[in-house]
């Protein structure tokens, strides 16, 4: 049964270029699409965890102009989230994962407010990856484990996969299915540790073009696959 799903919403910039629209408009459509996707997922009650790759660590190396645009959009959306009752009405807890310390103070304040506002909700969990990189996550987890071992808080022989998972940015159910849009067929460092046995589905459409029927087809394709987990 599909319980955890993840999205790599790729192709906003190419969509803008090919459609002759501004990058700001394309990104805004991409954000709107994420909200629509949350609504579509309501038809699949077994899915309790949804994860979105909003901004990679590598993306933080983009031009200052583009980053200012992105963070302006984030600021607007995060402020809207705090004002609306949608998450509380649906019982959705929000968790942000990534190198959040690299983000601006204003954005970090929004993040803390949203996580605090939804901390007691347990119907569904939505993870938003910002400033995220899977390799960096593993390195950071290893460093924290080494620190605790050196301080005597943890024994090295106690570290197994389950313990290691506790040191990731977010310890949640590994994604059963990862959907990437735009036709690119790679994970680009998304959930590197947790995606070991995830099923992958690549949609040719750019993220702003993604439709409910595309989600339905991806989930239908998942249901047709046999997951053997190496057995």
N, C-alpha and C positions, 0 to 999 in steps of 0.2 A: 504494500500500500504506500502510495506517495504521501509522505509526511513533511518533507523539507524540500523546498525548491529555491533555486538561486538564479539571478539574472545578471548578465553582462550586457547592459543596454548601450550597445556600440553603434556608431554611425551618425551621430548628431551633426558633426562638422561636415561630413560628406553630403548628408542630406541637405544641409544649408546651401552648400556650393552648387549642387545639382538642381536644386529647386529655385535658386536665385533669391533666397531670402537671407535675412541677417542671421548671424550666429546667435544673437540674443533670442531671436524668435524661435530658432531651432531648439535651443536649450530649453526654452520655456515650454515648447511642445513636448520635449522629452520628459520634463518634470510632470506635466499633465498626464503623460502616458503612464508614468509610474503609479500615479493615483488611480488611474483607470484599471491598471493591472491588479491593484489591491482589491478593487471592487469585483473584478472578474474572478479572483481567487475565492471569493465568498461562496461560489458555486461548488467548491471542492472542500468540504468541511474537514476532510482528513489532513489537509495541509495546514500545519500549525506553525511552521517556520518559513519565513521568506527573507531572502538576503539579496541586496542590491549593491552592485559595484559602482558607486557614485563617482569616485575620484581616486585614481591610483597614486602611489608615491611618486611614480615617474611623471604623472600629469602635473605635479607641482613644479616641474621644470619648464612648463610652457610659458609663453610670453606673459609679462605682467598685465598686459591689456586683457588677455583672455582669462587669466586667473581672477582679475578684478571683476570681470563680468560674471564668472561662475560664482564667486563668493557673494556678489550682489544678489544673485538668484537664490542662493542658499539662505542668505539673510532673510529675504522676503518669505520664502517657504517655511523656514523654521519659525518665524514670527507668526505666520498663519497657523502653523500646527499648534502653537501654544494658545492661540485664541479660540480655535475650533474645539468642539467636543467629539469629533469623529473617532479619534483613537480610544477615548474613554467609553464611548457608546458601543464600540465594537470589541472592547476588551483587549486592545493591542498594545503590547509593551514594545518600546523602541530602544534598541541598543546600537551605539555607534562604535565601530571598530577601525583601528588603524593608528597611525602616529598622530594622534589628536594634538599632541604637544606642539606640532609644527604649524598648527592652524592659528589664525588670529584670535586674540582675546575675546572679541565680540562673538565670533562663531562658537568658540568653546563655551561661552556663557549660555548660548542658545542650546547647545548640546547637553550641558549639565541640567538645564531647566527641563528639557524634553524627557531626558532619562528619569529625572526625579518625578516628573508629572505622571509618568506611565509605569513607574517601578512596581506598583501593586497590582498591575493588570496581568492576567495569565491565560487569556483565551488564545491569543496568538503572539508570536514574537517576530518583529521585523528588525533585521540587522542592516545598517547602512554603513558601507565601507567607504571611508574618506581618508585620504592620505595613507592608503593601504597597500601593502606588498606582502605576498605570501612568504617569500624567503626572509624578509625582514622580521615577520611575525615569528618564524621558527627560531631565528637568531636571538630575538628578544626573549623568547621563552627559555631558550637554553641558558642565556646569561642570567636570568632571574633564578632558574633552578640551581645554577652553579653558585650563585650568591647565597642561596638558602642552605645549600650543602656546606659551604665554607663557614656559615654562621651556626651550623649545628641544628638548623630547623628542619632539615630533611636529610635522609640517608640516600646515598647514591644508588644503593641496591633496591631502594623502594620505587625508583623511577621506572615506570612502564608507560605504555601508550595512554592509559587512562589518566595517570598522574600528569603526564606531559600535556595532555589536552587542557588541564586545569590552568595552565600557564599561557594559553593562547589569549589573544585579545578578547575573544568571546567564546565561551565554552557552550556550544549549542549543538543540536543534532546535525550531523554531517548531511550535506545536501544529497538527496536521492537523485535529483535532476538539476542540471545546470543548463540554462538556455542562453545562447549568445546570438545577438542580432548582427546584421551587416554583412554576413557571409564569411567573416573571418573565422578560421577554425583553430583557435587556441584559447587558453585560459588566461594568458597574460598575468600570471601571478595571483590569480584569484583563488582564495581558500586552498592554498597549496597542500596543507596538511590534511584538511578535512575532505578534500575532493578525490582521495585515492581511489574510491570505488564508485564515484558518482557517474551516472549516465549523462552523456553530453548530447545536446541537440543544437544544431546550428541553423538559424533562420536567415534567409537571404535578404530579408527586408531590413532597412535601417530602423533604428529604435522608434523614431517618431511615426513610422508607418506600421508598426506592430499592431495587430488587431486581435480581438478575442478569439477568432477562428484560428489564428496562429498559435495562441496559447493552448486552445483545445486540441489542436493537432499534435503539438509537442507532448502534451500529457497522454494523448491516445497512443502515440508512438512509444512512449515510456511503458505504458501498460502492455504493449506487445513484446517487449524485450524480456529476456530471461536473465535475471541477475544471479550470478553464481559466486561472486565474491572470491574468485580464485579456486573454488572447489571443483 
